[in-house]
Amino acid sequence: MATRLGLGLPQMQQYALGKDVPDVARAAERIGYESLWVFERALFAEPATQGLYGIEGMAWPDEYRTTADPLVTLTLAAAATERARLGSSVLVAPLHVPFQLAKALASLDAASGGRVIAGFGTGWSLDEYAASGVRPFEERGAVLDEVIEVCRKVWGPDPVVHDGPLSRIASAVVGPKPARPIPIMLAAGNRRAWRRLVDHADGWLPVNTGKPEVVADEWRRLRELAEERGRTEPIRTVLRVNSYRLPRAQEDTGRLHKATVEETVDDLIAHAQLGFEEIMVDVQGLARDAEELKDIAAEVYEKARAAGV
């Protein structure tokens, strides 16, 4: 079976949100992409308290100066498409009130006919947490735990009852309900996060590091942990391949570099061999506008499929 392919939607400053998101979403579905994805960047800190991804001295890409809200972007894409699944890789869950996030995702799933994939992470930006975190950065893991718990309850049968540090629901009817159970997938890169994933989530959102053997080792260790903890349900996987990469050794260590289309396709080929069921590619950073983004998306898709991905 061929690996499913997804495409990152245009959210950055070079795109016109209302026009370009529906346009690119429709084109992606025509090309053959089976899913559409968003990420979350709440703000562009200037000057930043820390470097990108928490790496000292790493500059934030200038395109991040404007990054459209992920749920608004997915809603625009949902209205313009019929089949493509709608995912977040990732939505920084602790920047959101759990109950309101759960209700928004349920509404989007109901409106789209059951196409939402809730991809959550804890983020890394101290500036984003200072602006909108519901609790301090140090409590991000506990907040994510409650987000997952509240989502499961809000999406489940009424009456909804929850008593937690952030949300208290004595007994309520909460609708609309999702069209089907929304899968929760987590970006997880250490044993503590893997335990959360194994015990409470449906799938994993690994990220391309440029070294397939590293991702393969993490995937092996995650499956071993699932076996240790008695999980019998398969772990779903959607690998993210970014156009932005960490610097190569010989390059300026303070800035990301952009992969070429050829490098991106090579990454797709290499990672497809690891057995991931789906790979999403975000190439919006390579394009100047939506027309170029559609052309790049088509080229990546055609070359990947021609190579057997």
Secondary structure, 3 states (H helix, E strand, C coil): CCCEEEEECCCCCCCCHHHHHHHHHHHHHHHCCCEEEECCCCCCCCCCCCCHHHCCCCCCCHHHHCCCCHHHHHHHHHHHCCCCEEEECCEEHHHCCHHHHHHHHHHHHHHHCCCEEEEEECCCCHHHHHHHCCCCHHHHHHHHHHHHHHHHHHHCCCCEEEECCCCEEEEECCCCCCCCCCCEEECCCCHHHHHHHHHHCCEECCECCCCHHHHHHHHHHHHHHHHHCCCCCCCEEEEEEECEECCCCCCCCCCCEECCHHHHHHHHHHHHCCCCCEEEEECHHHCCCHHHHHHHHHHHHHHHHHCCC
